[in-house]
Amino acid sequence: MPDLSTSLHTDMLASFEKARAARSLPRRLYRAIRNELSEKGVYGTAWGDPETMEPLMFVRDRWVLPYVRADQTAVEIGPGGGRWTRYLLGFERLYAIDFYPELLAELKRSFTRANVTFVQNSGSDFPGVPAGAVDFVFSFGCFVHLDNSIIERYLANLGEILRPQANVVIQYSDVNKVMARELLPHFAETTPEQMRSMVQAAGFTVVEEDLTTLWHSSLIRFRP
């Protein structure tokens, strides 16, 4: 299981950039017409696009969009290239938190909105995010790669930035599922029981879980 010093994520970004540069003009025009200005160029959609993949469409419609409010503040942990960030732009303020400056630079390439603040952290903290200011936290594609010790540190730091009625939605690796256990070696060895226990130990209340929609991971929603 890679730790925060791994080059896994930056290596994947480099591969994406190489493939993007290699696209011929006719092929780019064809894809642009076919997709009618959809955001296929966003880094991360190669692992599933919430615009076209049914399970991810469900996650978008059930676990993201209902919480977007124009008068509220949100945090996205590990946004990558922004495949989920695009659905969070409706918040008054969005903090995009990532450990890797290369990924934040890629995110800035796609999103230049004035309401988005890009924050590099040290692996589990929220520098620059005001205490008690956040209404919604979302993370998809990040915690699946984190060992439980790092997840616990994130959870410990979350309490400082949340409003009393905030909602937190996190996708995490579910090693009970064969795809995470045998086909995705970079996924963490987390179980729903462990995740639930860590959330509760950090002082949060589990509101609901989704253990069935995704083939390799699960989702949990909790509150202070």
C-alpha positions in Angstrom: 0.0 0.0 0.0 1.7 3.3 -1.1 2.2 6.1 1.4 2.2 9.8 0.8 5.7 9.7 -0.6 4.6 7.5 -3.6 4.8 8.8 -7.1 1.7 6.9 -8.0 -0.6 9.9 -8.5 1.9 12.1 -10.3 2.9 9.1 -12.6 -0.7 8.7 -13.5 -1.0 12.5 -14.2 2.1 12.3 -16.4 0.6 9.5 -18.4 -2.6 11.5 -18.9 -0.7 14.5 -20.1 1.3 12.4 -22.5 -1.8 10.9 -24.0 -3.5 14.3 -24.2 -0.5 15.7 -26.1 -0.5 12.8 -28.5 -4.1 13.2 -29.6 -4.2 14.2 -33.3 -6.3 17.3 -34.4 -8.8 15.2 -36.4 -9.4 12.9 -33.5 -9.8 15.8 -31.1 -12.3 17.4 -33.4 -14.2 14.2 -33.7 -14.3 13.7 -29.9 -15.4 17.3 -29.4 -18.3 17.0 -31.8 -19.3 13.6 -30.4 -19.3 14.7 -26.9 -20.8 18.2 -27.5 -18.4 20.1 -25.3 -18.5 17.6 -22.5 -15.6 17.6 -20.1 -13.8 14.5 -21.3 -10.5 16.3 -21.1 -10.7 16.5 -17.3 -8.0 14.4 -15.7 -9.5 11.4 -13.9 -12.5 10.6 -16.2 -10.5 7.7 -17.6 -11.4 5.9 -14.3 -15.1 6.7 -14.9 -17.0 9.7 -15.9 -20.1 10.7 -13.8 -21.7 12.0 -16.9 -21.8 8.6 -18.6 -21.2 5.8 -16.1 -24.3 4.7 -14.3 -22.9 4.0 -10.8 -21.1 7.3 -10.9 -24.2 9.1 -12.2 -26.0 7.7 -9.2 -23.2 8.9 -6.8 -23.4 12.4 -8.4 -27.2 12.6 -8.2 -27.6 11.0 -4.7 -24.5 12.0 -2.8 -23.3 15.3 -4.3 -25.8 17.5 -6.0 -28.4 17.5 -3.2 -25.9 19.1 -0.9 -24.8 22.0 -3.2 -25.9 25.3 -1.9 -25.1 28.8 -3.3 -24.8 30.3 0.2 -22.6 27.6 1.7 -19.0 26.5 1.9 -17.5 23.1 0.8 -14.3 21.2 0.9 -13.2 18.6 -1.6 -10.4 16.4 -0.5 -8.1 15.0 -3.2 -9.9 16.5 -6.3 -7.4 15.2 -8.8 -8.1 16.8 -12.1 -11.7 17.8 -11.2 -14.0 15.1 -12.4 -16.1 15.8 -9.3 -15.1 19.4 -8.7 -17.3 20.5 -11.6 -20.4 19.5 -9.6 -19.3 21.5 -6.6 -18.8 24.8 -8.3 -22.2 26.0 -7.2 -21.0 26.6 -3.6 -20.3 30.1 -2.5 -16.8 29.0 -1.6 -15.0 25.7 -2.5 -11.7 24.7 -1.0 -9.9 22.1 -3.2 -7.4 20.3 -0.9 -4.6 18.1 -2.3 -1.2 16.9 -1.1 0.3 17.0 -4.6 1.1 20.4 -6.2 1.2 18.8 -9.6 -2.5 17.8 -9.3 -3.5 21.2 -8.0 -1.8 22.7 -11.0 -3.8 20.4 -13.3 -7.0 21.4 -11.4 -6.2 25.1 -11.9 -5.8 24.4 -15.6 -9.4 23.3 -15.8 -11.1 25.6 -13.2 -10.4 29.3 -12.8 -13.5 30.2 -10.9 -13.1 33.0 -8.3 -15.0 31.0 -5.7 -12.5 28.1 -5.8 -9.5 28.2 -3.4 -6.7 25.7 -4.1 -4.9 24.4 -1.0 -1.9 22.2 -0.7 -1.9 20.3 2.6 0.6 18.1 4.4 -1.4 14.9 3.9 -4.3 15.2 6.4 -4.8 18.9 7.4 -6.8 21.9 6.1 -4.5 24.9 6.0 -6.3 28.2 5.4 -9.8 26.7 5.8 -11.5 28.8 8.5 -12.6 27.0 11.7 -16.2 26.1 11.8 -16.9 27.4 8.3 -17.6 24.3 6.2 -21.1 22.9 5.4 -20.1 20.0 3.1 -17.1 17.8 2.6 -16.7 15.4 -0.3 -14.0 13.1 -1.3 -14.0 10.5 -4.1 -10.9 8.7 -5.4 -8.7 9.8 -2.6 -9.4 7.8 0.6 -9.4 4.6 -1.4 -5.6 5.0 -1.5 -5.1 6.0 2.1 -4.1 3.7 5.0 -6.3 3.8 8.1 -3.7 5.8 10.0 -3.9 8.6 7.5 -7.7 8.4 7.4 -7.8 8.7 11.2 -5.7 11.9 11.0 -8.0 13.4 8.4 -11.0 12.6 10.6 -9.4 14.2 13.6 -8.7 17.4 11.7 -12.1 17.5 10.1 -13.9 18.4 13.3 -12.2 21.8 13.5 -13.5 23.1 10.2 -17.1 21.8 10.2 -20.3 23.7 11.1 -22.6 21.8 13.5 -25.0 20.7 10.8 -22.3 19.9 8.2 -22.4 16.7 6.0 -19.3 14.7 5.1 -19.4 12.2 2.2 -16.4 10.0 1.7 -15.7 7.1 -0.7 -13.3 4.6 0.6 -11.8 1.3 -0.4 -13.9 -1.7 0.6 -11.7 -4.7 0.8 -14.7 -7.0 1.3 -15.3 -6.5 -2.4 -13.3 -8.8 -4.7 -12.4 -6.0 -7.1 -10.6 -4.0 -4.4 -9.1 -7.1 -2.8 -7.7 -8.8 -5.9 -7.8 -6.5 -8.9 -6.7 -3.1 -7.5 -3.4 -3.4 -5.7 -3.1 0.3 -4.9 -6.4 0.3 -3.0 -6.2 0.3 0.8 -7.3 -2.6 2.9 -10.3 -0.8 4.6 -13.6 -2.4 5.5 -16.9 -0.7 6.2 -16.6 -1.9 9.8 -13.3 -0.2 10.1 -14.4 3.0 8.5 -17.5 3.2 10.6 -15.5 2.6 13.7 -12.9 5.3 12.8 -15.7 7.8 12.1 -17.4 7.2 15.4 -14.1 7.2 17.3 -13.4 10.7 15.9 -16.7 11.9 17.4 -18.9 11.9 14.4 -22.4 10.3 13.9 -22.8 8.0 10.9 -26.0 9.0 9.0 -26.0 6.5 6.1 -23.8 4.2 4.1 -23.8 2.8 0.6 -22.2 -0.6 0.4 -23.6 -1.8 -2.9 -23.4 0.9 -5.7 -19.7 0.7 -6.4 -17.8 -2.5 -7.2 -14.6 -1.7 -5.4 -15.5 0.8 -2.7 -18.2 2.1 -0.5 -19.5 5.5 0.7 -20.3 6.9 4.1 -22.1 10.0 5.1 -21.6 11.4 8.6 -22.1 14.6 10.7 -20.6 16.2 13.8 
